[in-house]
Amino acid sequence: MPFRGTDRSARWRRALVGAAALAGLSVTAGCGNTVDRTQTDQGPLTTASTGPKADPAESVPGIAATLPDRIPPNAAACVPPPGTGHQTPATVSDEAAPRLTIAVPDGWTSAPGSGDTALTITGPDGMSAKVTISSTDLPPESAFLRYTAGMGPGMARLKFSVSGTPFCGYSSQQLTMTVQGPSGPISYADRITHIWTNTKKYLVAVHLEGPGGAVGFNAAKATLMQQFTVVIP
């Protein structure tokens, strides 16, 4: 009997590479390490003893097959080790949505957003970022492909790459793209993550953009694209 995970991985690569070929893109795909859930004693949070479970036989780059479990209230489903930047809350008004803590580059400013935008972030040299938390009915693979297809609408893609970086059992990808804007190249970097709660599924996106060649873009990308804390209401 053929290995299902291999078949799905091949289909995923063919679909993505085929879409990229139509736009004249180059695509790379890889898979990072999954981080174990970590205990925390911050405030009233409880640690989820169970959460999304990965089924290696069903995995494809960046996609962790998940099985819904009942998650305790205020469960710290993911608490990655500290990295660079300053930790900043990112939440939306949807009471069922996950509450996040994102690393923001030092020296950048942030403010709460509205609607699906949890946080707006402003940096130097025309760079900016935002965090969105949007409910979705799609499984991870379809949600990621839809998000990727909508990047840089109406602008020619000069470069594009995607790598799979699941963490804490969640499906996650990192995207890097350069497009030709009206006044020159624009660089994008995105981390997209599919998060299941007790009642809904959500697509979390951390999006960074700036003028092509902006000083500090790579450093800002390294900070913003880090793993982030996830608390399930």
C-alpha positions as CSV (number, residue, x, y, z in Angstrom):
1,M,0.0,0.0,0.0
2,P,1.5,3.4,-0.9
3,F,2.4,5.8,1.9
4,R,-0.3,8.4,2.0
5,G,1.9,11.2,3.4
6,T,4.2,10.8,0.4
7,D,1.3,11.0,-2.0
8,R,-0.1,14.1,-0.4
9,S,3.2,15.8,-0.2
10,A,3.8,15.2,-3.9
11,R,0.4,16.5,-4.8
12,W,1.0,19.6,-2.6
13,R,4.3,20.3,-4.3
14,R,2.8,19.8,-7.8
15,A,-0.1,22.2,-7.1
16,L,2.2,24.9,-5.6
17,V,4.9,24.5,-8.3
18,G,2.3,24.5,-11.0
19,A,0.7,27.7,-9.7
20,A,4.2,29.2,-9.4
21,A,5.1,28.3,-12.9
22,L,2.1,30.2,-14.3
23,A,3.4,33.3,-12.6
24,G,7.1,32.6,-13.4
25,L,8.1,32.0,-9.8
26,S,10.7,29.8,-8.1
27,V,9.5,27.8,-5.1
28,T,11.3,26.0,-2.3
29,A,9.7,23.9,0.3
30,G,11.0,22.5,3.6
31,C,9.8,21.5,7.0
32,G,11.0,22.8,10.4
33,N,10.9,21.2,13.8
34,T,7.8,21.0,16.0
35,V,8.2,22.5,19.5
36,D,6.8,20.7,22.5
37,R,4.1,22.4,24.5
38,T,5.7,24.2,27.5
39,Q,4.4,24.6,31.0
40,T,3.8,28.2,32.2
41,D,2.9,29.7,35.5
42,Q,1.9,33.2,34.2
43,G,-1.4,34.4,35.7
44,P,-4.5,32.2,35.6
45,L,-3.4,30.3,32.5
46,T,-3.6,26.6,32.4
47,T,-1.5,24.4,30.2
48,A,-3.3,22.3,27.6
49,S,-2.5,18.7,28.4
50,T,-3.9,17.8,24.9
51,G,-4.1,19.9,21.7
52,P,-3.7,19.4,18.0
53,K,-2.0,16.1,17.4
54,A,0.2,15.5,14.4
55,D,-0.2,12.4,12.3
56,P,3.2,12.0,10.5
57,A,1.5,9.8,7.9
58,E,-0.7,12.7,6.8
59,S,1.9,15.5,7.0
60,V,3.1,17.6,4.1
61,P,5.5,20.5,4.2
62,G,4.2,22.9,6.8
63,I,1.0,21.0,7.4
64,A,0.4,19.1,10.6
65,A,-2.7,16.9,10.4
66,T,-4.7,17.8,13.5
67,L,-7.4,15.9,15.5
68,P,-9.6,18.2,17.6
69,D,-9.4,17.8,21.4
70,R,-11.2,19.6,24.2
71,I,-8.9,22.3,25.4
72,P,-9.2,23.7,28.9
73,P,-10.2,27.4,29.3
74,N,-7.3,29.8,29.1
75,A,-5.0,27.1,28.0
76,A,-1.4,28.1,27.1
77,A,-1.3,25.9,24.0
78,C,2.1,27.2,23.0
79,V,4.8,29.1,24.9
80,P,8.0,29.1,22.8
81,P,11.4,30.1,24.4
82,P,12.2,33.8,24.5
83,G,13.8,35.3,21.4
84,T,14.6,38.8,20.1
85,G,12.3,41.8,20.3
86,H,9.7,42.8,22.9
87,Q,6.7,40.6,23.6
88,T,3.4,42.3,22.6
89,P,-0.2,41.1,22.9
90,A,-2.3,40.6,19.7
91,T,-6.0,40.0,20.1
92,V,-9.3,40.6,18.3
93,S,-12.8,41.1,19.6
94,D,-13.9,37.6,18.6
95,E,-14.1,35.9,22.1
96,A,-13.4,32.5,20.6
97,A,-10.2,33.6,18.8
98,P,-6.8,32.6,20.1
99,R,-4.9,35.3,22.1
100,L,-1.4,35.8,20.9
101,T,1.8,37.3,22.1
102,I,4.1,38.4,19.2
103,A,7.7,39.5,19.2
104,V,7.9,43.1,17.8
105,P,11.3,44.4,16.8
106,D,13.0,46.8,19.3
107,G,12.4,50.4,18.3
108,W,9.2,49.7,16.4
109,T,5.8,50.9,17.6
110,S,2.6,49.0,17.7
111,A,-1.1,49.7,18.2
112,P,-4.3,47.5,18.5
113,G,-6.1,47.1,15.2
114,S,-9.8,46.5,14.4
115,G,-11.8,43.7,12.9
116,D,-9.6,40.8,12.0
117,T,-6.5,43.0,12.4
118,A,-5.1,42.3,15.9
119,L,-2.0,44.6,15.8
120,T,-0.5,47.2,13.5
121,I,3.2,47.7,13.7
122,T,5.3,50.6,12.3
123,G,9.1,50.6,11.7
124,P,11.7,52.8,10.1
125,D,12.5,53.3,6.4
126,G,8.9,52.8,5.2
127,M,8.6,49.3,6.8
128,S,5.4,48.1,8.5
129,A,3.8,45.0,9.8
130,K,0.4,43.7,11.0
131,V,-1.0,40.6,12.7
132,T,-4.4,39.3,11.6
133,I,-6.5,36.6,13.2
134,S,-9.3,35.4,10.9
135,S,-11.8,32.6,11.3
136,T,-11.8,30.1,8.5
137,D,-13.8,27.0,7.5
138,L,-10.9,25.7,5.4
139,P,-8.3,23.0,6.5
140,P,-4.7,24.2,6.8
141,E,-3.6,23.2,3.3
142,S,-6.5,25.0,1.5
143,A,-6.3,28.1,3.9
144,F,-2.6,28.5,3.2
145,L,-3.0,28.2,-0.6
146,R,-5.8,30.8,-0.6
147,Y,-3.7,33.2,1.5
148,T,-0.7,32.7,-0.8
149,A,-2.7,33.3,-3.9
150,G,-3.9,36.6,-2.6
151,M,-0.4,38.0,-1.8
152,G,0.6,41.1,-3.8
153,P,-2.6,41.4,-5.8
154,G,-2.1,43.2,-9.2
155,M,1.7,43.3,-9.0
156,A,4.2,41.2,-10.8
157,R,6.0,38.7,-8.6
158,L,9.8,38.9,-9.0
159,K,10.7,36.3,-6.3
160,F,8.7,33.9,-4.2
161,S,9.5,31.1,-1.7
162,V,7.6,29.1,0.9
163,S,9.0,26.9,3.7
164,G,7.1,24.7,6.1
165,T,7.7,25.5,9.8
166,P,5.1,23.8,12.0
167,F,5.4,24.5,15.7
168,C,3.5,23.3,18.8
169,G,1.6,20.9,16.6
170,Y,0.1,23.7,14.5
171,S,0.4,23.9,10.8
172,S,2.6,26.9,9.8
173,Q,4.5,28.3,6.8
174,Q,6.9,31.1,6.2
175,L,6.5,33.0,2.9
176,T,9.0,35.5,1.3
177,M,8.1,37.5,-1.8
178,T,9.3,40.4,-3.8
179,V,6.9,42.2,-6.1
180,Q,7.3,45.1,-8.6
181,G,5.4,48.1,-7.2
182,P,4.6,51.4,-8.9
183,S,7.8,53.0,-7.5
184,G,10.1,50.0,-7.3
185,P,10.4,46.5,-5.7
186,I,8.4,45.8,-2.5
187,S,9.5,43.0,-0.1
188,Y,7.1,40.9,1.8
189,A,7.5,38.3,4.6
190,D,4.7,36.4,6.2
191,R,4.2,33.7,8.8
192,I,0.9,32.0,8.5
193,T,-0.4,29.5,11.1
194,H,-3.6,27.5,11.3
195,I,-5.0,27.3,14.9
196,W,-7.9,25.1,16.1
197,T,-9.9,26.1,19.2
198,N,-12.8,24.4,20.9
199,T,-15.3,26.0,18.5
200,K,-13.6,27.4,15.4
201,K,-10.5,27.3,13.2
202,Y,-8.4,30.4,12.6
203,L,-5.7,31.6,10.2
204,V,-3.2,33.7,11.9
205,A,-0.9,35.8,9.7
206,V,2.1,37.9,10.7
207,H,2.8,40.2,7.7
208,L,5.9,42.4,7.1
209,E,6.5,44.6,4.2
210,G,8.9,47.3,3.1
211,P,10.7,48.8,0.2
212,G,13.0,46.4,-1.6
213,G,16.5,46.6,-0.1
214,A,15.3,48.5,3.0
215,V,18.0,48.5,5.7
216,G,16.9,46.3,8.6
217,F,14.3,44.3,6.7
218,N,16.0,41.0,7.3
219,A,16.5,41.7,11.0
220,A,12.9,42.7,11.4
221,K,11.9,39.6,9.5
222,A,13.9,37.4,11.8
223,T,12.1,38.9,14.9
224,L,8.5,39.0,13.5
225,M,8.7,35.5,12.0
226,Q,9.6,33.8,15.3
227,Q,7.2,31.4,17.0
228,F,4.6,33.1,19.2
229,T,2.6,32.4,22.3
230,V,-0.9,31.0,21.8
231,V,-3.6,31.0,24.5
232,I,-6.9,29.3,23.7
233,P,-9.9,31.0,25.5
